[in-house]
């Protein structure tokens, strides 16, 4: 069915169709619309989930963990400070091998208080063992949320998945949305290690130095295996519903001399910049990273690379630029842009590409008087 | 006398300290709960007592969870079980630190949301697992590794905090009165909604008394009136037998404090503070039981 929805409402619509047994969430701007919509669905009977209105994000993830280990399908949503407040439990969910799906509406961190888009929040959860995907349109938010459940729950993965969408510039933007008839795309969840009182086991007990690393390696092994699972679920989604996205969303990259690498809505904006530059005779392309974990293999050989980071690791650099630098042996021009919702237009992005200085870093908008 | 089942759900030869009363508590809790039970456990002494992977000392599933998260984890678990039409008992088994300090927010939230579960706080009045640092439940005057001069502050009254959530059932218990504990756990699990049982669990290495006196120490806590056994069922208070006797004629408090190394050198003022707090609590409970307030 074709409709109009915000990014937040698209996520809620997908969750309604998947119908997790338990949803536990705490409201935070700009994610609120997701939990409000879900609460509405539950109240009017459209969604049969147990909805737990917890008192904090730490408890939201803890409740999802408690539900998930019984074999129930679970969902939560958060943003920014909420994500960081649940950080301990974010680790616990992955370590417990629980296929929880969470939408994170990317937002800057205080102080000062800032409710606008930035990726530093989810970047700080980069090493927790969650799969992370970043979306750029309302349709992609919906489709990816649906796929996230299948990927998380696959027996070769059994890791949680975080679907990231930019605060306001996607969460609150209305675009067209084609919802699908799911059919049997989301089968019942069978968690192999679900609690069974007839076969009592200890979950997460003291684990000594002779065993602990094996569990860590098992997470990494599943993270590596998830690459094939993501491909196969994307293929199935394409066969059933006619849309696919890939690990990266490449736009005019085939013959490009220069490629701009980014994530989220800026990646969509970059496509307009590419059209502009192509008209000027500059052979530019855009590569929007969708899956940050597992990090994809990027083909950037022999081209200039511009990386836009909507995040920063103080004392080190742009986090995405560093990933590109280390995995592609590239010397990208690293641009830090869009922090805390800073406006970045397609003209600005075209400017980054025209004025690129390989190997250097530039903070957009920072002048000597800042 | 209540028939206590012979089935054991806590196996022998755990890594508990000699004379550990919290292991006794768990033993009777599990006997009352039976096999259709899941324990949710934050970091606490029992995290160690359960054994090291791949072993477990418990014959029910145990879900270990982060320190502050037990009650919230139980919320999710209970919701999932009830959605699946399962009546499995969800029991949080947490120490005093995990309850009155770091876990209090999750505890409050779970009770406010009427989570169907039983929360058991076994109270050894300090962070025992990490070597006896003070907690909010440490009584005035007690020496811990972080209050080497004796705790200047008062023991946090978690029972009154829980009571403010108006749960259908809450009670106190003590490891030295296993039948009383067994009956309370059984009763709690027969009621739907959030239930709370606060169990005093004397700790030989932490309180510094000889291991063989662990049962006696619990009895002295009750007989001196320093620990009151009561139930609050749908708001109605009942003071239980041993405490009723202690209220009429309590043993001198020195009999309880004297054998404990943690109270060595305690000031007269601190003793008075402990006694006056205990008497005030007892009086309040008596008045409530009589329906006066």
Interface residues (C-beta under 8 A of the other chain):
Chain A: X21 X22 X24 X50 X52 X53 X54 X55 X56 X58 X59 X60 X62 X63 X64 X65 X66 X67 X68 X69 X70 X71 X72 X74 X88 X89 X92 X195 X196 X197 X200 X201 X202 X203 X204 X205 X206 X207 X208 X211
Chain B: X35 X36 X37 X38 X40 X47 X48 X50 X51 X52 X53 X54 X55 X56 X58 X59 X60 X61 X62 X63 X64 X65 X66 X68 X69 X70 X71 X72 X73 X74 X75 X76 X77 X78 X79 X80 X81 X82 X83 X84 X88 X105 X106 X108 X109 X112 X113
